[in-house]
């Protein structure tokens, strides 16, 4: 009877084992369309022991364990590839938006408007008495101003969008790490109760890790108990069922609000190396921040270089009173010092101030020296300059409470300037064409807008002389110290062409990252994906095995009946 018992055990174990194998195959087939599913197989193992007719063939078969077909190295590379692809996509989209904002190669682009502005000044050189030409110069300047401000406003809008995207992505990442920590504990508890029972939970955790890797470059370390600890660089993020959490902090840097990613437990900075969050921060700080800086630099150079020439010439009329646009930080500090903090450079040089009596046309001219050589402790300050100007006949010079220069001509006189080699008038905003210091604040001076005759077209004060307008027209092609010795037109061309190169590079990087991701995804599918053909073969094999075990048990049952009949007969 012992042999019969062994035979029954063999059949029973086979039925149970192949029924379980069929169930596993069914689970694979059911999840063939699930991209996060990892293919499972059961490992069959022979049971030892049992005797019959003096031999011990074994006690049948059992399903020893449930195996998930996963390659952790490929999973880690896939997370990195996801992050790289997502980051490259965001960079590409950001640069495309900037290109669309600049709207180059149209009649409304900044290149065309700069060209029209300098062309208008060249036309004014030919006919400086033409009032329409003077109005056109102001109109062309307004077009440049509107475009610069529109572009800067558009860039700031994108910066704000990326700040919001950083906050949203960080919130999403924090939710992912909390769920990963929860799954760690659940997996440990589930596996303590049944072999392979946590497969679905592990699939869910792997999916969350891929989603997290798309946002932040993370590393994982799996422990013997099935727990996965998560790190950002060398900093732990998830430890078993505990997480440090992620949050954001908004700071003001260089006039821009910037959202940074922090650890929630100690507000420590999260170092972002790759992934969508890193690309978001880079796009904001490097690409958009760089474009904002270049636009401001371009506007600043345009303001300064045009004002330098404007204050070195004379218009059809002069000023009865003029107040400087820019205040000095200190009235007693040298004009080129950090204490004076003027927005534009000043150097040793001279300029001429002219007081013209309107009735007689007689002109009083004085040369004003600006000494900034740093010798003898007598460098020119704003206070010194006001004193020197106050000594000019028919001219009153004073300072406002916030240290701006105010010049007022005596009744019946008007003020004009010429040949400023020091740049002090442009730096103080006295008699200038533009006001402002960057793309946000640039504007045409109110005095010029109200009376275009103040545009300094002449070098010597002769009404028909347009030579100074010619010098202003040439500003676009002349090197500027504020632009690294590039001209205004060349600087803008470099800005636009550099953006185009960056956009093409981002497109190439995105295509390459997508190819790497697709390759890794195919590798993962070859290991972890479900093949219907393979599962169909397995299903047929296990079905036949189950049928064979059933037939075997039928034979054993018949033998048992015969044995019992013999025993009864005896």
C-alpha positions, 0 to 999 in steps of 0.5 A: 500500500505504501507504493500506492500512496506514493503514486497518489502523491505523485499524481496529486502534486503534478495536478497542483503544480501544472494547475499553478503553471497554467494560472501563471501563464494565464496571468501573463496572457491577461497582462500582455497589454500592460506596459508595466507588467513583468513576465512571470514563470514558475520554477518546477522542482522534483520532490524527493522521497517515497518508496515503491517496489524497493525503489524511491523515484520521488514524490512528484513535483512542486512549484518551487517559486515564482520568478519575475523576469527583470534585469535591474541594470536595464531598469536603472538605465531605462530610468536614466534614459527616460529622464534624459529624453524628457529633459531633452524634450523640455529643452527643445520645447523651451528653445522653440518657444523662444524662437517663436517669440523672437519672430525672426525672418519677418518684417516685425523682427528686431533685426529689421527694426534696428535696421530701420532705426539706423536707416532713419538716422541716415535719412535725417543726416541728409535732411536734418531740417525735415520734421517728418524724418525726426518723427520717423526716428522716434517712431522707429525707436518706439518700435524697437522699444516695444519689441524689446519689452514684448520679448523680455515680457515673453521670456519672463512669462516662460520663466514663470511657467517653468517655475510653476512646472518645477513646483508641479513636478516636485509635488508629483515626485514627492507623491511618488516617493511616498507611494514607493515607501508605502509599497516597500512595507507592503511588499515585505509584509506580503512576501512574509505570507506567500511566495511570489505574492508581491509580484504585482506590488513590485511591478507597481513599484518599478513603474513608480521608480521609472516615473520618478527617474523621468523627473529626477536622476535617482539610484536604487539599492534593493535589499535582501528583504525586497525593500528598495532604497532610493538615493539622489546622488549620495543623499538618501531619499527613501529608506524602507518605509520612510521618506525625507520628502521633497518640497520647493523654495522660491528665492529672488536672484538677479531680479528673477524669482527662481524655484529650487527643489529642497529636501522637506526634512531639512530644507537641504538643496537637492542636486539635480543632474538629469531628468525633467526637473534638472532640464527645467531648472537649466532651461530657466536659468541658462537658456531663458536667463541667458536670453534675458541677460543678452536682451538687457545687454543689447538694450543697455548698449543701444541706450548708451551708444546712442546717448553718447553720440546724442550728447556730443551733438546739437539739435535745432534748438536747445534745452531751457532746463534739463534734469539728469535721468540717472542718480549717483549713489554719492554726490562726493564720490568719483563718478567712476567709483562703485560708490557713485554707482552710475549705470554707464561707464565714465572716463577722463575727458571733456565736453562742451556746454553752450548757452545760446541767447535766443534773440541774438543767437550769440553763444557762450561756450565753455569746456568742462573737464572730467578728471578720473585718473585716480591721481592727487585725490581730485577726481571729479564727483557729481558735486564737483561737476555741478560746481564747474557747470554753475560757473558757466555764464547764464547757467544754473546747476544744482542737485536733486535730493536723490543726486541727479544733476539739474541744469537750468538756463537763464531767461532767454537762453537755451542749453546744448552740448557737444563733443563729450569724450568722457561719457559723463552726460550719457552716464548721468542722462543729461540731454540724452535720446533714451532713458532707462538701463535695460530692455524693461526700462528703455524709453525715448526721453520725454523732452525728445518726444515732445520736441523732436528738434532736440535730436542732436543732428549737428556737430557745430550747431549749424541747422543744416548740418547732419553730421552728428545724425550720421554718427548716430546712424553708424552706431549700429555697426561700431564696436561697443565696449558694453557688448564685448567689442561687438557692434549692436547689429552683430551682437543681435545677429549672434544672439539670434544665430546662437539661439538657432544653434542651441535649438538645433542641438536640442532637437538632435539631443532629443532625437538621440535620447529618444533612440537610446530610450527606445533601444532600452525599452526593446531590451526590457521587453525582450526580457520582461515583456509577454510574448503571446506565442511563447505563452501559447506554447507554454499553455499547451505544454502545461495543459498536456502535462495536466491531462497526463497527470489526470490520466496517471491518477486514473490508472493509479485509482484503477490499480487501487481498486484492484488491490482493494478487491484482492484484499477483500477476496483474501 
